[in-house]
Amino acid sequence: MSQTTTIRISRDTHARVTRLAAERHETIDETVSRAIRALRQDTMAQDLRAELTDDETAWLDAYAG
């Protein structure tokens, strides 16, 4: 880890992330990075589950040949 910064979190959140990192045998940085990735993946999954708009359906149904 070449550069670092400080973020303010509650003591409760700090204790939870510290405990989770210890359980996973990884650093707090690794745990937070995994959590961020999981949140991004969850957002992508929600986007993929959303109904298509009429424009998106028309684009997908367009003849490409």
Helices and strands as residue ranges (DSSP letters): H 11-24, H 28-49, H 54-61
